[in-house]
């Protein structure tokens, strides 16, 4: 029986999470009289075309159960009917658009959508409910420690719209859909910044061609409906909605407090930045590279293999022109003992004791390497120029900062505030170059 509702109004929507106990995630979605049971199951391993690539996969299956319509629908046999195949491909495409599957590891998520009762909009309800089931499965994977990062980078939902009796109408039930002049399915995503995007628009002039004005109105109705469905998804998920847009974890290949503070300030908006110590790791990777870039890659790759999540390593140092680029990659252990800042500084002053002011030029150089499962490693380099003083100036910073007079700041790094140093430091410039590369990927 057709509901009495406004043309821009959704049918009554209910999403019941955890509807079954055995699947990793499940939800029953009710849109009017349409009811779809959505489950998410997780299996280790991926299809052959993805093996060894460090990324996961998501696929979907859809079926209308025999009692879902007034006239019994025969169960799908070995060969599914064409409509079911088309719909399950749409569901898979839509939910993959919400994910960064490299964060899943080599696992496959199966989304099964079984229509218990059909009264129009079963494919769109499957996408909307399937997303909730997916979120619940991801929440469980995170809870069990099987993955470190949520792969869900966008929220996705879907709704139907159409032209019925000459009026643009949202969320068609079967009585409306069967006589609609125009029928449309709209699948949309929302990102962490609130930006909406289309995954798919399926619009068909069943009994008439539609105008640009009607298309615009149908899309506007669709976006309104999707936004309401997304609120229903979040209500159903409750606290477990935190898996959506959750910042990926980035492990720094360092326990140096100074580096950690600096990199958290620079990268904190994009990543959940943690140190090795915070991850419970106590490893010492041998840095036997001949350049800053080589050492950064060695550390980042080793840490990624241990943690299974994104890692960032840097190697940096002071390069003094009068010393032919020394201490360079040996900056932290210049004096022969790793991390003894005072001894390193005293040795530097001694070696430059007889070097005149014009020849005391130097630069800090830094290479950063970002390694992520399923992605090529990225590296970037930054430098800042200056000169070496004959005596310490300033109380801040670390390493050679009290002796390094920055040409950009007109003071030593030890005199500068953390914010001023971060704006021009070699590491900050390398990170910005890396972020530019990441933006180019997006």
C-alpha positions as CSV (number, residue, x, y, z in Angstrom):
1,X,0.0,0.0,0.0
2,X,1.4,3.4,-1.0
3,X,2.4,5.6,1.8
4,X,1.1,9.2,2.2
5,X,4.2,11.3,2.3
6,X,5.7,14.4,0.7
7,X,7.5,14.0,-2.6
8,X,10.8,15.0,-0.9
9,X,10.3,12.7,2.1
10,X,12.0,9.3,2.7
11,X,10.0,6.3,3.8
12,X,10.4,5.4,7.4
13,X,14.0,4.1,7.9
14,X,15.2,1.8,10.6
15,X,18.7,0.2,10.8
16,X,19.1,-2.5,13.4
17,X,22.8,-3.3,14.0
18,X,24.2,-6.7,15.1
19,X,21.0,-8.4,13.8
20,X,22.8,-11.7,13.6
21,X,25.6,-13.1,15.8
22,X,27.9,-15.1,13.6
23,X,29.0,-12.7,10.9
24,X,31.7,-10.1,11.7
25,X,29.1,-7.4,11.1
26,X,25.4,-7.4,10.4
27,X,22.5,-5.0,10.0
28,X,18.8,-5.2,9.1
29,X,17.7,-2.2,7.2
30,X,14.0,-1.4,6.8
31,X,13.0,1.3,4.3
32,X,9.2,1.4,4.4
33,X,8.1,-2.2,3.8
34,X,11.5,-3.2,2.2
35,X,13.7,-5.2,4.5
36,X,17.2,-6.3,3.7
37,X,19.6,-8.3,5.9
38,X,23.1,-7.2,5.3
39,X,26.1,-9.2,6.7
40,X,29.8,-8.7,6.4
41,X,32.2,-11.7,6.6
42,X,36.0,-11.5,6.6
43,X,38.3,-14.1,5.2
44,X,42.1,-14.2,5.1
45,X,43.5,-14.0,1.6
46,X,42.6,-12.1,-1.6
47,X,41.8,-13.1,-5.2
48,X,44.7,-14.2,-7.4
49,X,45.0,-10.8,-9.1
50,X,45.8,-9.2,-5.8
51,X,48.1,-11.7,-4.2
52,X,51.4,-10.3,-2.9
53,X,50.3,-6.7,-3.4
54,X,49.6,-6.0,0.2
55,X,46.0,-4.8,-0.4
56,X,42.6,-6.2,0.5
57,X,39.4,-6.7,-1.4
58,X,35.7,-6.2,-0.9
59,X,33.0,-7.9,-2.9
60,X,29.2,-8.3,-2.6
61,X,26.5,-10.8,-3.3
62,X,22.8,-10.0,-3.5
63,X,19.7,-12.2,-3.6
64,X,16.0,-11.9,-3.2
65,X,14.7,-14.7,-1.0
66,X,11.7,-16.8,-2.2
67,X,9.2,-15.1,0.2
68,X,10.3,-11.6,-0.4
69,X,7.6,-10.9,-3.1
70,X,3.9,-11.8,-3.3
71,X,4.7,-14.4,-5.9
72,X,7.4,-16.8,-4.8
73,X,10.7,-16.0,-6.4
74,X,12.8,-19.0,-7.2
75,X,16.2,-19.2,-5.5
76,X,19.2,-18.3,-7.6
77,X,20.9,-21.4,-8.9
78,X,24.5,-21.8,-9.9
79,X,24.0,-19.1,-12.4
80,X,22.4,-16.0,-10.9
81,X,19.9,-14.0,-12.9
82,X,21.2,-10.9,-14.7
83,X,19.5,-8.5,-12.4
84,X,21.1,-9.9,-9.3
85,X,24.5,-9.9,-10.9
86,X,24.1,-6.2,-11.9
87,X,22.9,-5.2,-8.4
88,X,25.7,-7.1,-6.5
89,X,28.3,-5.4,-8.8
90,X,26.8,-2.1,-7.9
91,X,26.9,-2.8,-4.2
92,X,30.5,-3.9,-4.4
93,X,31.6,-0.8,-6.4
94,X,29.7,1.5,-4.0
95,X,31.3,0.0,-0.9
96,X,34.8,-0.1,-2.4
97,X,34.4,3.6,-3.1
98,X,34.2,4.1,0.7
99,X,37.4,2.2,1.4
100,X,41.2,2.4,1.2
101,X,41.6,-1.3,0.9
102,X,45.4,-1.2,1.4
103,X,44.6,-0.7,5.1
104,X,42.8,-4.1,5.2
105,X,45.9,-6.2,4.5
106,X,45.5,-9.3,2.3
107,X,41.9,-10.0,3.5
108,X,38.6,-10.2,1.7
109,X,35.3,-8.7,3.0
110,X,32.2,-10.3,1.7
111,X,29.0,-8.2,1.9
112,X,25.9,-10.4,1.6
113,X,22.6,-8.6,1.0
114,X,19.5,-10.8,1.3
115,X,16.2,-9.2,0.6
116,X,13.6,-10.5,3.1
117,X,10.8,-8.4,1.8
118,X,10.8,-6.3,-1.4
119,X,8.8,-3.1,-1.8
120,X,11.1,-1.0,-4.0
121,X,14.6,0.3,-3.5
122,X,16.2,-3.0,-2.6
123,X,19.5,-2.2,-4.2
124,X,19.8,1.2,-2.6
125,X,18.8,-0.2,0.8
126,X,21.5,-2.9,0.3
127,X,24.2,-0.3,-0.2
128,X,23.1,1.7,2.8
129,X,22.7,-1.3,5.1
130,X,25.8,-3.0,3.7
131,X,27.9,0.0,4.8
132,X,26.7,-0.4,8.4
133,X,27.6,-4.1,8.3
134,X,31.0,-3.2,6.9
135,X,31.7,-0.7,9.7
136,X,30.7,-3.2,12.3
137,X,33.1,-5.8,10.8
138,X,35.9,-3.3,10.7
139,X,35.3,-2.3,14.3
140,X,35.7,-5.9,15.3
141,X,38.9,-6.3,13.2
142,X,40.4,-3.3,15.0
143,X,39.2,-4.6,18.4
144,X,40.8,-7.9,17.8
145,X,44.1,-6.3,16.6
146,X,43.9,-7.9,13.2
147,X,44.3,-4.5,11.5
148,X,45.8,-1.3,12.7
149,X,43.9,1.2,10.6
150,X,40.3,1.5,9.6
151,X,40.0,1.2,5.8
152,X,36.8,3.3,5.8
153,X,37.7,6.7,4.4
154,X,34.3,7.8,3.2
155,X,30.7,7.3,4.2
156,X,28.4,5.9,1.5
157,X,24.6,5.6,1.2
158,X,22.1,5.3,-1.7
159,X,18.6,6.2,-2.5
160,X,16.1,6.0,-5.4
161,X,14.2,8.9,-7.0
162,X,12.0,9.3,-10.0
163,X,9.3,11.1,-11.9
164,X,6.0,9.7,-10.8
165,X,2.7,11.1,-12.2
166,X,4.8,14.1,-13.5
167,X,6.3,14.9,-10.1
168,X,9.9,14.4,-9.0
169,X,9.7,12.1,-6.1
170,X,12.2,10.7,-3.5
171,X,12.6,7.0,-2.4
172,X,10.1,5.1,-4.6
173,X,8.2,2.2,-3.2
174,X,7.1,-0.5,-5.7
175,X,3.7,1.0,-6.5
176,X,5.4,4.2,-7.5
177,X,8.4,2.6,-9.2
178,X,6.2,0.4,-11.4
179,X,4.5,3.4,-12.9
180,X,7.4,5.9,-12.8
181,X,8.1,7.7,-16.1
182,X,11.7,8.2,-14.9
183,X,13.6,5.9,-12.5
184,X,16.9,6.8,-10.9
185,X,19.3,5.3,-8.3
186,X,21.8,7.7,-6.7
187,X,24.9,6.5,-4.8
188,X,26.9,9.1,-2.9
189,X,29.8,9.4,-0.6
190,X,30.8,12.0,2.1
191,X,34.4,12.5,3.1
192,X,35.9,13.7,6.4
193,X,35.6,17.3,5.3
194,X,31.9,16.9,4.5
195,X,32.4,17.0,0.7
196,X,29.8,14.9,-1.2
197,X,30.6,12.9,-4.3
198,X,28.8,10.6,-6.7
199,X,29.7,6.9,-7.0
200,X,27.0,6.2,-9.5
201,X,23.8,7.6,-10.9
202,X,21.6,5.2,-12.8
203,X,18.8,7.2,-14.5
204,X,16.5,5.8,-17.0
205,X,13.6,7.4,-18.9
206,X,11.2,4.5,-18.6
207,X,8.2,6.1,-20.3
208,X,9.5,9.6,-21.2
209,X,12.7,11.5,-21.7
210,X,13.6,13.8,-18.8
211,X,14.8,17.4,-18.9
212,X,17.9,18.9,-17.4
213,X,15.7,20.7,-14.9
214,X,14.2,17.4,-13.8
215,X,17.6,15.8,-13.6
216,X,18.9,18.6,-11.4
217,X,15.8,18.2,-9.1
218,X,16.2,14.5,-8.9
219,X,19.9,14.8,-8.0
220,X,19.0,17.4,-5.4
221,X,16.3,15.1,-3.9
222,X,18.8,12.3,-3.9
223,X,21.4,14.3,-2.0
224,X,18.9,15.3,0.6
225,X,17.8,11.6,1.0
226,X,21.4,10.4,1.2
227,X,22.2,12.9,3.9
228,X,19.3,11.7,6.0
229,X,20.3,8.1,5.4
230,X,23.8,8.9,6.5
231,X,22.5,10.3,9.8
232,X,20.5,7.0,10.3
233,X,23.7,5.0,9.7
234,X,25.6,7.0,12.3
235,X,22.7,6.6,14.8
236,X,22.7,2.9,14.2
237,X,26.5,2.6,14.7
238,X,26.7,4.7,17.8
239,X,30.3,4.8,19.1
240,X,31.4,2.4,16.5
241,X,30.9,5.1,13.9
242,X,34.5,6.2,14.9
243,X,35.8,3.7,12.3
244,X,34.6,6.2,9.6
245,X,37.2,8.8,8.7
246,X,39.5,7.4,11.4
247,X,43.0,8.9,10.9
248,X,45.4,6.2,9.9
249,X,48.2,5.4,12.4
250,X,51.6,6.5,11.4
251,X,54.5,5.0,13.3
252,X,57.6,7.1,13.5
253,X,60.9,5.2,13.3
254,X,62.2,7.2,16.3
255,X,61.8,7.7,20.0
256,X,63.6,11.0,19.9
257,X,61.2,13.4,21.8
258,X,62.3,16.4,19.8
259,X,61.6,14.7,16.4
260,X,58.4,13.2,17.7
261,X,57.1,16.6,18.8
262,X,58.1,18.3,15.6
263,X,56.6,15.6,13.3
264,X,53.4,15.4,15.4
265,X,52.9,19.1,14.9
266,X,53.4,18.9,11.2
267,X,51.5,15.6,10.4
268,X,48.9,15.5,13.2
269,X,46.0,16.6,11.1
270,X,46.5,13.8,8.6
271,X,47.8,10.9,10.8
272,X,47.5,9.5,14.3
273,X,51.2,9.9,14.9
274,X,52.8,7.5,17.4
275,X,56.4,6.6,18.3
276,X,57.9,3.1,18.4
277,X,57.7,3.2,22.1
278,X,54.0,3.9,22.0
279,X,53.6,0.9,19.8
280,X,55.5,-1.3,22.3
281,X,58.5,-1.7,19.9
282,X,62.1,-1.7,21.0
283,X,64.1,-2.4,17.8
284,X,67.3,-1.0,16.6
285,X,67.5,-1.0,12.8
286,X,71.0,-0.8,11.4
287,X,71.4,2.4,9.4
288,X,74.1,1.3,6.9
289,X,73.1,3.5,4.0
290,X,75.5,6.0,2.4
291,X,72.9,8.8,2.1
292,X,70.1,10.2,4.2
293,X,67.5,8.8,1.7
294,X,68.9,5.3,2.0
295,X,68.9,5.3,5.8
296,X,65.4,6.7,5.9
297,X,64.1,3.9,3.6
298,X,65.9,1.2,5.5
299,X,64.2,2.2,8.7
300,X,60.7,2.9,7.3
301,X,60.6,-0.5,5.4
302,X,61.8,-2.5,8.5
303,X,59.2,-0.8,10.7
304,X,56.3,-1.3,8.2
305,X,57.0,-5.0,8.1
306,X,56.9,-5.2,11.9
307,X,53.7,-3.1,12.4
308,X,51.7,-3.6,9.3
309,X,50.8,0.0,9.1
310,X,52.2,3.2,7.6
311,X,55.6,4.2,8.9
312,X,57.7,7.3,8.5
313,X,61.4,7.5,9.0
314,X,63.8,10.3,8.5
315,X,67.5,10.6,8.5
316,X,69.0,14.0,8.9
317,X,72.2,15.7,9.8
318,X,74.5,18.6,9.6
319,X,76.6,19.0,6.5
320,X,79.5,21.5,7.0
321,X,81.2,22.7,3.9
322,X,84.6,23.2,5.4
323,X,84.5,19.5,6.5
324,X,83.6,18.2,3.1
325,X,80.0,17.6,4.1
326,X,80.8,15.9,7.5
327,X,79.3,14.9,9.8
328,X,76.5,14.1,7.4
329,X,74.9,10.6,7.9
330,X,77.1,10.3,11.0
331,X,75.7,13.4,12.7
332,X,74.1,11.6,15.6
333,X,77.3,9.6,16.4
334,X,79.9,12.0,15.2
335,X,81.8,11.7,18.5
336,X,81.6,7.9,18.4
337,X,78.7,7.6,20.8
338,X,75.1,7.7,19.5
339,X,73.0,10.6,20.7
340,X,75.6,12.4,22.8
341,X,74.7,16.0,21.7
342,X,77.2,17.7,23.9
343,X,80.2,15.6,22.8
344,X,79.1,16.0,19.1
345,X,79.0,19.8,19.5
346,X,82.3,20.0,21.2
347,X,84.0,17.9,18.5
348,X,82.4,20.1,15.8
349,X,83.7,23.3,17.5
350,X,87.2,21.8,17.8
351,X,87.3,20.8,14.1
352,X,86.2,24.3,13.0
353,X,88.5,26.1,15.5
354,X,90.8,27.5,12.9
355,X,88.1,28.0,10.2
356,X,87.3,31.7,9.5
357,X,83.8,33.0,9.6
358,X,83.1,33.2,5.8
359,X,84.0,29.5,5.5
360,X,81.8,28.2,8.4
361,X,78.8,27.7,6.1
362,X,76.7,24.6,6.6
363,X,73.3,23.2,6.0
364,X,70.9,20.8,7.7
365,X,69.7,18.2,5.4
366,X,66.8,15.7,5.9
367,X,65.3,12.9,4.0
368,X,62.0,11.4,4.9
369,X,60.6,8.1,3.7
370,X,57.0,7.0,4.0
371,X,56.1,3.3,3.6
372,X,52.5,2.1,3.4
373,X,51.2,-1.4,2.8
374,X,50.1,-1.7,-0.8
375,X,51.9,1.5,-1.9
376,X,55.2,2.4,-3.4
377,X,57.5,4.0,-0.9
378,X,57.8,7.8,-1.1
379,X,60.9,9.9,-0.3
380,X,61.5,13.6,-0.1
381,X,64.4,15.8,0.8
382,X,64.7,19.2,2.5
383,X,67.5,21.5,3.5
384,X,68.1,24.8,5.3
385,X,71.2,26.8,5.1
386,X,73.2,28.7,7.7
387,X,76.5,28.7,9.4
388,X,78.2,27.3,12.5
389,X,78.8,29.7,15.4
390,X,81.8,29.6,17.8
391,X,79.6,29.4,21.0
392,X,76.2,28.2,22.0
393,X,73.2,30.5,21.6
394,X,69.8,29.5,22.9
395,X,68.3,26.9,25.2
396,X,65.8,25.1,22.9
397,X,66.1,22.6,20.1
398,X,68.3,19.5,20.2
399,X,71.4,18.2,18.5
400,X,73.5,20.9,16.8
401,X,70.7,23.6,17.1
402,X,72.6,25.8,19.6
403,X,75.5,26.2,17.1
404,X,73.5,26.4,13.9
405,X,72.6,29.9,12.9
406,X,69.7,29.9,10.4
407,X,69.9,32.2,7.4
408,X,66.1,32.1,7.2
409,X,65.5,33.1,10.9
410,X,68.5,35.2,11.7
411,X,69.1,33.3,14.9
412,X,70.0,29.8,16.0
413,X,67.5,27.0,15.9
414,X,67.9,26.8,19.7
415,X,66.8,30.4,20.0
416,X,63.8,30.0,17.8
417,X,60.3,28.9,19.0
418,X,59.2,25.4,17.9
419,X,56.7,27.0,15.5
420,X,59.3,29.3,13.9
421,X,61.8,26.4,13.5
422,X,59.1,24.1,12.1
423,X,58.3,26.7,9.4
424,X,61.8,26.6,7.9
425,X,63.5,23.5,9.2
426,X,65.0,20.9,6.9
427,X,62.7,18.2,8.3
428,X,59.6,20.5,7.8
429,X,60.6,21.2,4.2
430,X,61.1,17.5,3.5
431,X,57.7,16.7,5.1
432,X,56.0,19.5,3.1
433,X,57.6,18.0,-0.1
434,X,56.3,14.6,1.0
435,X,52.8,16.0,1.6
436,X,52.8,17.6,-1.8
437,X,53.5,14.1,-3.3
438,X,50.6,12.7,-1.2
439,X,48.3,15.4,-2.4
440,X,49.3,14.6,-6.0
441,X,48.3,11.0,-5.4
442,X,44.8,11.9,-4.2
